[in-house]
Amino acid sequence: MRHFLKETDLTPAEIAGVFAAAARMKSGRGSEAAALARQSWGLLFFKKSTRTRVSFQVGVHELGGQPVMLNADDMQLSRGEAVGDTARVLSRYLHGMVVRCHEHALLEEFASSGSMPVVNALSDFLHPCQFLTDMFTLAERFAPGRPEQYASSLKGRKVAFLGDTSCNMANSFVLGGAALGVEVALAGPAGHEPGEAIRAQLRRDGLAGTFSFSTDPAAAVRGADMVYTDVWVSMGMESEKAERLRAMRPYQVDAGLMSLAKPSAYFMHCLPAHPGEEVSAEVLSGAQSIVFDQAENRLHVQKAVLAHLASAR
């Protein structure tokens, strides 16, 4: 049995296989093998969602399975039932779980207590499904028509990540970038750099890390193959909004910053975006933006991950 809680739960070779499978599923959508036939997968959400919820629900269905939507507020978890007990019970009913939550430790407890694969659909620490999707979306452009080379085409590429570089998405780029050989240049205000938790994870996984941190956005973007940003005020941080907007204003991705990247560079954002805050409206809707391709590819990459976990089980 395998879980996908963090990027390094899949080896680089397995990621290459997931990319190739995702490409096949994308080009042959509707005709792929029913990898989850006669299976029921729970989708447990503690946080609001659009892309993650719909893409997983549709993905389980298209793989021949039954998605079982679970709202944490409607479960006994909300009344104090232990996470471990919930995981043990649901393991008697379900073939796998997709969980979107706050604390990463909850995912780890689900995985250690239950007897079914668990997929991280976002935690406060990492967002591995989004990271894989982002890399797949880039690789489609670096190795068009050659899915078997998607993973290798990413080696040595430079990604610039601007804004809140201590967020879960930045952590995923730090960890996943190290695993895939991608250079990750982070730029944000002092005090928002990658924390000890992600550095410790790199050490546990035996990865040296291929990231750098600077307070200079121009230095991070210069020569980048892709420029990335995320919201400055995540769910649960509303009380910090005014201070975050002030501190991160210099890191807005605008046309001036994009001009410092390679002429062929792409702009990416995991959405939802706030034009005028972390990115200018001009860049978000510009020719270099591939944000809606990212959003679409969540479906295909996640289907490939689910099929991989199901086959491993």
C-alpha positions as CSV (number, residue, x, y, z in Angstrom):
1,M,0.0,0.0,0.0
2,R,1.3,3.5,-1.0
3,H,0.3,7.0,0.1
4,F,0.9,10.3,-1.6
5,L,1.3,12.8,1.2
6,K,4.4,14.6,-0.2
7,E,6.2,14.9,-3.4
8,T,8.9,12.4,-2.4
9,D,6.4,9.6,-1.7
10,L,6.9,9.0,-5.5
11,T,10.4,8.3,-6.9
12,P,11.5,10.3,-9.9
13,A,11.0,7.2,-12.0
14,E,7.4,6.9,-10.7
15,I,6.7,10.6,-11.4
16,A,7.9,10.0,-14.9
17,G,5.4,7.1,-15.2
18,V,2.6,9.3,-13.7
19,F,3.4,12.0,-16.3
20,A,3.3,9.5,-19.2
21,A,0.0,8.0,-17.9
22,A,-1.5,11.5,-17.4
23,A,-0.7,12.3,-21.0
24,R,-2.4,9.1,-22.2
25,M,-5.4,9.9,-20.1
26,K,-5.6,13.4,-21.4
27,S,-5.4,12.5,-25.1
28,G,-7.7,9.5,-24.7
29,R,-10.1,10.9,-22.2
30,G,-13.1,8.6,-21.9
31,S,-11.3,5.5,-23.1
32,E,-8.8,5.0,-20.3
33,A,-8.8,1.8,-18.3
34,A,-11.1,1.6,-15.3
35,A,-8.3,1.5,-12.8
36,L,-10.8,2.1,-9.9
37,A,-13.5,-0.3,-11.1
38,R,-15.9,-1.3,-8.3
39,Q,-13.9,0.9,-5.8
40,S,-15.2,3.6,-3.6
41,W,-12.9,6.5,-2.7
42,G,-13.7,9.0,0.0
43,L,-13.1,12.7,-0.6
44,L,-12.8,14.4,2.8
45,F,-12.7,18.2,2.9
46,F,-12.0,20.4,5.9
47,K,-11.4,23.5,3.6
48,K,-13.3,25.1,0.8
49,S,-12.4,24.0,-2.7
50,T,-13.3,24.3,-6.4
51,R,-10.6,22.8,-8.6
52,T,-9.4,20.1,-6.1
53,R,-12.9,19.0,-5.2
54,V,-14.3,18.8,-8.8
55,S,-11.2,17.3,-10.4
56,F,-11.0,14.5,-7.9
57,Q,-14.7,13.8,-7.9
58,V,-14.7,13.6,-11.7
59,G,-11.4,11.7,-11.8
60,V,-12.6,8.9,-9.5
61,H,-15.7,8.6,-11.6
62,E,-13.8,8.5,-14.9
63,L,-11.6,5.8,-13.6
64,G,-14.6,3.6,-12.9
65,G,-14.9,4.3,-9.2
66,Q,-17.5,5.8,-6.9
67,P,-16.5,9.2,-5.3
68,V,-18.0,9.5,-1.8
69,M,-18.0,13.2,-0.8
70,L,-17.4,13.8,2.9
71,N,-17.7,17.2,4.6
72,A,-15.7,17.2,7.8
73,D,-18.4,19.4,9.5
74,D,-21.0,16.7,8.9
75,M,-18.9,13.9,10.4
76,Q,-18.3,12.7,14.0
77,L,-14.8,14.2,13.6
78,S,-16.4,17.6,14.2
79,R,-17.7,16.3,17.6
80,G,-14.4,15.0,18.8
81,E,-14.0,11.5,17.4
82,A,-10.4,10.5,17.1
83,V,-8.8,10.8,13.7
84,G,-7.3,7.3,14.1
85,D,-10.7,5.8,14.9
86,T,-12.3,7.5,11.9
87,A,-9.5,6.2,9.6
88,R,-9.9,2.7,10.9
89,V,-13.7,2.7,10.3
90,L,-13.5,4.3,6.9
91,S,-10.9,1.7,5.9
92,R,-13.6,-0.9,6.3
93,Y,-15.8,0.9,3.8
94,L,-13.5,2.6,1.3
95,H,-10.7,1.7,-1.0
96,G,-8.8,5.0,-0.6
97,M,-9.1,8.5,0.8
98,V,-8.4,12.0,-0.6
99,V,-8.1,14.5,2.2
100,R,-7.9,18.4,2.0
101,C,-7.1,19.7,5.5
102,H,-5.3,22.2,7.7
103,E,-2.7,20.3,9.7
104,H,-0.4,18.0,7.8
105,A,-0.2,15.8,10.9
106,L,-3.9,14.8,10.4
107,L,-2.9,13.3,7.0
108,E,-0.1,11.4,8.5
109,E,-2.4,10.0,11.2
110,F,-5.0,9.0,8.6
111,A,-2.2,7.2,6.7
112,S,-0.7,5.4,9.8
113,S,-4.0,4.4,11.3
114,G,-6.0,3.3,8.3
115,S,-5.5,0.5,5.8
116,M,-6.1,2.3,2.6
117,P,-4.1,4.7,0.4
118,V,-4.3,8.4,1.4
119,V,-3.8,11.3,-1.0
120,N,-2.9,14.8,0.2
121,A,-5.3,17.2,-1.6
122,L,-3.7,20.1,0.3
123,S,-2.4,20.6,3.8
124,D,-0.9,23.6,5.5
125,F,2.6,22.1,4.7
126,L,2.4,20.8,1.2
127,H,0.3,20.7,-2.0
128,P,1.9,17.8,-3.9
129,C,-0.9,17.2,-6.4
130,Q,-0.7,20.8,-7.5
131,F,3.1,20.6,-7.8
132,L,3.0,17.5,-10.0
133,T,0.3,19.2,-12.2
134,D,2.5,22.3,-12.5
135,M,5.5,20.3,-13.6
136,F,3.4,18.3,-16.0
137,T,2.0,21.4,-17.6
138,L,5.5,22.8,-18.1
139,A,6.8,19.5,-19.5
140,E,4.1,19.5,-22.1
141,R,5.8,22.6,-23.5
142,F,9.4,21.5,-23.0
143,A,8.9,18.1,-24.6
144,P,5.8,18.4,-26.8
145,G,4.5,15.1,-28.0
146,R,7.1,13.1,-26.0
147,P,5.5,12.2,-22.7
148,E,8.2,9.7,-22.0
149,Q,10.6,12.6,-21.8
150,Y,8.4,14.9,-19.7
151,A,10.2,14.4,-16.4
152,S,13.7,14.6,-17.8
153,S,12.8,17.8,-19.7
154,L,12.5,19.5,-16.3
155,K,16.0,19.0,-15.1
156,G,18.0,22.2,-14.9
157,R,15.0,24.4,-15.5
158,K,14.6,27.5,-13.3
159,V,11.4,28.4,-11.5
160,A,11.0,31.7,-9.7
161,F,8.4,31.7,-6.9
162,L,7.4,35.2,-5.6
163,G,5.5,36.4,-2.6
164,D,4.8,34.2,0.5
165,T,7.7,31.8,0.2
166,S,6.9,30.0,3.4
167,C,3.5,28.8,2.2
168,N,2.5,25.2,1.3
169,M,2.9,25.8,-2.4
170,A,6.4,27.2,-1.9
171,N,7.3,24.2,0.3
172,S,6.1,21.9,-2.5
173,F,8.4,23.6,-5.0
174,V,11.4,23.4,-2.6
175,L,10.8,19.6,-1.9
176,G,9.6,18.6,-5.4
177,G,12.2,20.8,-7.2
178,A,15.0,19.1,-5.3
179,A,13.6,15.6,-6.2
180,L,13.3,16.5,-10.0
181,G,16.4,18.6,-10.3
182,V,14.6,21.9,-10.8
183,E,16.2,25.1,-9.7
184,V,13.8,27.0,-7.4
185,A,14.5,30.7,-6.8
186,L,12.3,32.1,-4.1
187,A,11.8,35.8,-3.4
188,G,9.7,37.3,-0.6
189,P,9.8,39.6,2.4
190,A,12.1,38.8,5.3
191,G,10.4,36.6,7.7
192,H,8.5,34.7,5.0
193,E,11.4,32.5,3.8
194,P,11.1,28.7,3.8
195,G,11.0,27.4,7.4
196,E,12.8,24.7,9.3
197,A,10.0,22.2,8.7
198,I,10.7,22.0,5.0
199,R,14.4,22.1,5.5
200,A,14.1,19.1,7.9
201,Q,12.0,17.3,5.3
202,L,14.8,17.7,2.7
203,R,17.2,16.2,5.2
204,R,14.9,13.3,6.0
205,D,14.6,12.6,2.3
206,G,18.4,12.9,1.7
207,L,18.0,15.8,-0.6
208,A,20.5,18.7,-0.7
209,G,17.9,21.1,-2.0
210,T,18.1,23.2,-5.2
211,F,16.5,26.3,-3.9
212,S,17.6,29.8,-3.0
213,F,15.9,32.6,-1.1
214,S,16.3,36.4,-1.7
215,T,14.4,39.5,-0.8
216,D,15.1,40.8,-4.3
217,P,12.3,39.7,-6.8
218,A,14.3,40.8,-9.8
219,A,17.2,38.5,-8.9
220,A,14.9,35.5,-8.5
221,V,13.1,36.1,-11.8
222,R,16.1,36.8,-14.0
223,G,16.6,34.0,-16.5
224,A,13.6,31.9,-15.2
225,D,11.8,29.4,-17.4
226,M,8.6,29.9,-15.3
227,V,7.4,32.6,-12.9
228,Y,5.0,31.5,-10.2
229,T,3.0,33.1,-7.4
230,D,0.2,32.3,-5.0
231,V,-2.3,34.3,-3.0
232,W,-0.8,36.4,-0.3
233,V,-3.6,35.8,2.2
234,S,-4.5,32.2,2.5
235,M,-7.6,30.8,4.2
236,G,-7.3,31.3,7.9
237,M,-5.0,34.3,7.6
238,E,-7.6,37.0,7.1
239,S,-6.6,38.8,10.3
240,E,-3.2,39.4,8.8
241,K,-4.4,40.7,5.5
242,A,-3.4,44.4,5.8
243,E,0.1,43.6,6.9
244,R,0.6,40.9,4.3
245,L,-0.5,43.1,1.5
246,R,1.9,45.8,2.6
247,A,4.9,43.5,3.0
248,M,4.4,41.6,-0.2
249,R,3.5,44.5,-2.5
250,P,7.0,44.6,-4.0
251,Y,6.6,41.0,-5.1
252,Q,3.6,41.4,-7.4
253,V,4.3,39.7,-10.7
254,D,3.8,42.4,-13.3
255,A,5.0,43.0,-16.8
256,G,8.2,44.5,-15.6
257,L,9.2,41.5,-13.6
258,M,8.1,39.1,-16.3
259,S,10.4,40.9,-18.8
260,L,13.4,39.8,-16.7
261,A,12.6,36.1,-17.2
262,K,13.5,34.3,-20.4
263,P,11.4,35.5,-23.4
264,S,10.0,32.0,-23.6
265,A,9.0,32.0,-19.9
266,Y,5.6,31.1,-18.7
267,F,3.5,32.5,-15.9
268,M,1.7,30.1,-13.5
269,H,-0.7,30.4,-10.6
270,C,-2.6,27.6,-8.8
271,L,-5.7,29.8,-8.6
272,P,-7.9,31.5,-7.4
273,A,-6.0,34.6,-8.2
274,H,-6.5,38.2,-7.0
275,P,-5.5,40.5,-9.9
276,G,-3.9,43.7,-8.6
277,E,-2.5,41.9,-5.6
278,E,0.0,39.0,-6.2
279,V,-0.3,39.4,-10.0
280,S,-1.3,42.1,-12.4
281,A,-4.3,41.6,-14.5
282,E,-2.1,42.1,-17.6
283,V,0.1,39.2,-16.7
284,L,-2.7,36.9,-15.5
285,S,-4.5,37.2,-18.8
286,G,-1.4,37.7,-21.0
287,A,0.1,35.4,-23.6
288,Q,2.7,33.9,-21.2
289,S,0.0,32.8,-18.8
290,I,-0.9,29.1,-18.8
291,V,-3.1,29.1,-15.6
292,F,-6.1,27.5,-17.2
293,D,-4.0,24.7,-18.7
294,Q,-2.7,24.1,-15.1
295,A,-6.3,24.0,-13.8
296,E,-7.4,21.4,-16.5
297,N,-4.3,19.2,-15.9
298,R,-5.2,18.7,-12.3
299,L,-7.8,16.2,-13.5
300,H,-5.4,14.2,-15.7
301,V,-2.4,14.2,-13.3
302,Q,-4.6,13.2,-10.3
303,K,-6.2,10.4,-12.2
304,A,-2.8,9.1,-13.0
305,V,-1.8,9.3,-9.3
306,L,-4.9,7.5,-8.2
307,A,-4.4,4.8,-10.8
308,H,-0.8,4.4,-9.6
309,L,-1.8,4.0,-6.0
310,A,-4.5,1.6,-6.8
311,S,-2.2,-0.6,-8.8
312,A,0.4,-0.5,-6.0
313,R,-2.2,-1.8,-3.6
